[in-house]
């Protein structure tokens, strides 16, 4: 397999994607063709199951948009099944320690580098050389969303096989004792700088969940693996915009 998202980041490009929270292949078919570098298909908070997820990735065929999945948890069985159906990588939630980062790597890589079981049904159908390339091409992103993760960020990013980190700003805000968004908390804002410094030291990209209102701030701050809004927001914002136009608001 060839992971175009990973290739772009390795040569220093900034990339932009979006969360896909609506579980239907029409959504990924459309969004993968508007210019996003990657789509982040969510199964942690969204209701997307494996059968639907498979169809959503099939709908992206013929594009250069990379499918990444956020599993519901850092679980070797869950991650194995997501990769077997063709995801090019995972965004692993709630990684707070070096040990949890190491477990995520083991879940994604075939022996001897990891513990992933063999059975890449759809992935191998798309690429007969999948087994020879998967360990190098699968992208492993850890989600940083707690005070503990901030405290341990250098150790987390030192793990061989972790390709990037990504801040979940809302859970991180909650971890600092505030209801999101609460940008006035200096300790919370300092955590962003801590992650960026650790990522630069490790030579690995960092990203963040951004909205249309602050995605330029994220870019200027130095985050290069970003997402903007999500499919729910696009649907809602588009509908509200049409209504305002009709009503003359």
Legacy VTK file of the C-alpha trace (Angstrom):
# vtk DataFile Version 3.0
C-alpha trace
ASCII
DATASET POLYDATA
POINTS 249 float
0.000 0.000 0.000
0.986 3.645 -0.404
-0.092 6.119 2.242
-0.311 9.510 0.544
-1.084 11.322 3.803
2.042 9.941 5.441
4.114 10.831 2.375
2.883 14.430 2.407
3.694 14.854 6.093
7.141 13.284 5.728
8.087 15.861 3.110
6.858 18.659 5.379
3.512 19.502 3.805
0.588 20.910 5.761
-2.504 18.742 5.360
-6.166 19.354 6.036
-8.990 16.908 6.605
-12.339 16.721 8.309
-14.163 14.449 10.709
-16.836 12.252 9.173
-19.510 11.694 11.783
-22.436 10.873 9.495
-22.366 7.126 8.769
-23.117 6.905 5.065
-20.936 6.315 1.967
-22.503 9.291 0.176
-20.794 11.542 2.726
-17.282 10.189 2.143
-17.863 9.979 -1.597
-18.620 13.694 -1.715
-16.085 14.961 0.843
-13.215 12.935 -0.605
-13.666 14.799 -3.900
-13.647 18.417 -2.730
-9.912 18.670 -1.972
-9.341 17.317 1.543
-6.070 15.443 2.041
-7.700 13.027 4.472
-10.995 12.050 6.005
-11.187 10.989 9.631
-14.009 8.468 9.925
-15.174 8.430 13.524
-16.330 5.410 15.475
-15.513 6.671 18.985
-18.435 9.067 19.321
-20.272 8.456 16.047
-22.449 5.374 15.480
-20.496 4.037 12.503
-20.199 0.235 12.341
-17.720 -1.844 10.365
-20.053 -2.693 7.474
-20.920 0.961 6.941
-17.305 1.988 7.431
-16.263 -0.430 4.680
-18.766 1.109 2.263
-17.609 4.602 3.258
-14.026 3.765 2.347
-15.125 2.039 -0.868
-16.849 5.288 -1.837
-13.469 7.043 -1.630
-11.944 4.794 -4.311
-10.438 6.714 -7.206
-9.407 9.715 -5.092
-6.146 10.812 -3.463
-7.948 11.404 -0.158
-6.603 9.156 2.617
-9.037 7.262 4.890
-8.059 7.329 8.577
-10.338 5.910 11.281
-10.709 6.827 14.926
-11.527 3.561 16.707
-13.720 3.518 19.761
-10.750 2.576 21.914
-7.085 1.562 21.963
-7.991 -2.089 21.495
-6.034 -4.580 19.413
-9.129 -6.415 18.135
-10.967 -3.226 17.174
-7.901 -1.751 15.457
-7.120 -4.987 13.610
-10.582 -5.105 12.070
-10.447 -1.445 11.040
-7.132 -1.955 9.260
-8.301 -5.196 7.640
-11.129 -3.374 5.865
-8.723 -0.901 4.316
-8.088 2.062 6.615
-4.684 3.632 5.955
-4.222 4.392 9.610
-5.836 5.089 12.952
-6.207 8.024 15.302
-6.075 6.264 18.660
-8.037 8.062 21.386
-7.051 8.586 25.007
-3.329 7.776 24.790
-1.879 9.025 28.054
1.342 7.076 28.621
4.292 5.572 26.805
2.886 2.112 27.488
-0.431 2.969 25.842
1.416 4.349 22.823
3.454 1.143 22.584
0.253 -0.893 22.722
-1.212 1.121 19.841
1.867 0.364 17.740
1.658 -3.339 18.576
-2.005 -3.349 17.534
-1.181 -1.854 14.124
1.953 -3.742 13.092
2.484 -7.338 12.021
5.097 -9.444 13.834
7.876 -9.117 14.684
7.219 -5.376 15.068
3.778 -5.893 16.603
0.945 -8.279 17.375
-1.523 -7.678 14.560
-3.109 -10.895 13.355
-3.070 -11.761 9.662
-6.291 -11.404 7.705
-6.295 -8.214 5.597
-9.338 -9.193 3.566
-10.190 -5.979 1.740
-6.777 -4.368 2.200
-4.999 -7.235 0.417
-7.606 -7.327 -2.346
-6.754 -3.703 -3.141
-3.000 -4.328 -2.973
-1.387 -7.779 -3.401
1.805 -6.423 -1.773
-0.074 -5.195 1.295
1.605 -7.531 3.772
5.072 -6.398 2.649
4.294 -2.687 2.985
1.671 -2.337 5.724
4.054 -1.973 8.665
5.775 0.980 7.000
2.712 2.622 5.457
0.011 2.354 8.142
-0.174 5.680 9.956
-0.448 5.645 13.743
-1.641 8.903 15.286
-2.135 9.285 19.031
-4.812 11.583 20.377
-3.638 13.873 23.169
-6.590 14.894 25.314
-5.686 14.819 29.023
-3.332 16.479 31.490
-1.559 13.128 31.892
-0.926 12.959 28.154
0.555 16.465 28.236
2.784 15.486 31.153
3.973 12.380 29.293
4.076 13.833 25.769
7.839 13.465 25.283
7.733 9.790 26.250
4.658 9.150 24.102
6.244 10.681 20.998
9.534 8.864 21.610
7.832 5.529 20.859
9.069 4.043 17.613
6.109 3.616 15.270
4.092 6.593 16.482
3.883 8.823 13.426
2.075 11.892 14.748
-0.029 13.346 17.531
-3.335 15.165 17.434
-4.923 17.275 20.158
-8.540 16.712 21.136
-9.173 20.250 22.435
-12.551 19.633 24.049
-11.549 16.676 26.214
-8.283 18.431 27.003
-10.273 21.451 28.146
-12.398 19.226 30.382
-9.233 17.665 31.788
-8.128 21.128 32.907
-11.423 21.617 34.732
-13.258 23.823 32.271
-16.282 23.453 30.036
-15.116 23.721 26.401
-14.311 25.963 24.815
-12.514 27.893 27.541
-9.581 29.574 25.856
-8.924 31.908 28.798
-7.234 29.199 30.866
-3.486 29.900 30.451
-2.499 26.411 31.615
-4.737 24.903 28.945
-3.311 27.152 26.241
0.223 26.371 27.395
-0.508 22.688 26.756
-0.717 23.443 23.014
2.811 24.851 23.077
4.025 21.854 25.069
2.718 19.481 22.417
4.192 21.494 19.541
7.608 21.649 21.202
7.587 17.910 21.907
6.517 17.153 18.336
9.283 19.317 16.915
11.819 17.629 19.187
10.615 14.176 18.088
10.485 15.176 14.424
6.819 14.236 14.176
3.849 16.331 13.023
1.174 17.571 15.398
-2.429 18.369 14.586
-5.615 19.568 16.218
-9.371 19.510 15.745
-10.215 23.000 14.487
-13.312 24.859 13.417
-13.712 27.198 10.476
-13.234 30.034 12.978
-9.826 28.953 14.276
-8.259 26.733 11.608
-6.032 29.600 10.426
-4.894 30.085 14.026
-3.996 26.368 14.171
-2.039 26.641 10.936
-0.146 29.742 12.068
0.520 28.137 15.451
2.428 25.326 13.727
-0.053 22.450 13.607
0.283 20.622 10.283
-2.051 17.603 10.643
-5.360 19.377 11.052
-9.049 18.754 10.600
-11.651 21.466 10.149
-15.239 21.080 11.361
-17.089 17.827 10.664
-19.832 16.481 8.438
-22.517 17.399 10.996
-21.320 21.015 11.005
-21.188 21.212 7.204
-24.785 19.997 6.933
-26.063 22.292 9.686
-24.109 25.359 8.547
-25.164 24.874 4.933
-28.824 24.567 5.905
-28.671 27.624 8.168
-26.939 29.647 5.447
-29.675 28.765 2.941
-32.386 29.724 5.425
-30.734 33.074 6.167
-30.538 33.781 2.433
-34.232 32.977 2.023
-35.344 35.033 5.012
-33.013 37.931 4.265
-31.339 37.665 7.673
LINES 1 250
249 0 1 2 3 4 5 6 7 8 9 10 11 12 13 14 15 16 17 18 19 20 21 22 23 24 25 26 27 28 29 30 31 32 33 34 35 36 37 38 39 40 41 42 43 44 45 46 47 48 49 50 51 52 53 54 55 56 57 58 59 60 61 62 63 64 65 66 67 68 69 70 71 72 73 74 75 76 77 78 79 80 81 82 83 84 85 86 87 88 89 90 91 92 93 94 95 96 97 98 99 100 101 102 103 104 105 106 107 108 109 110 111 112 113 114 115 116 117 118 119 120 121 122 123 124 125 126 127 128 129 130 131 132 133 134 135 136 137 138 139 140 141 142 143 144 145 146 147 148 149 150 151 152 153 154 155 156 157 158 159 160 161 162 163 164 165 166 167 168 169 170 171 172 173 174 175 176 177 178 179 180 181 182 183 184 185 186 187 188 189 190 191 192 193 194 195 196 197 198 199 200 201 202 203 204 205 206 207 208 209 210 211 212 213 214 215 216 217 218 219 220 221 222 223 224 225 226 227 228 229 230 231 232 233 234 235 236 237 238 239 240 241 242 243 244 245 246 247 248
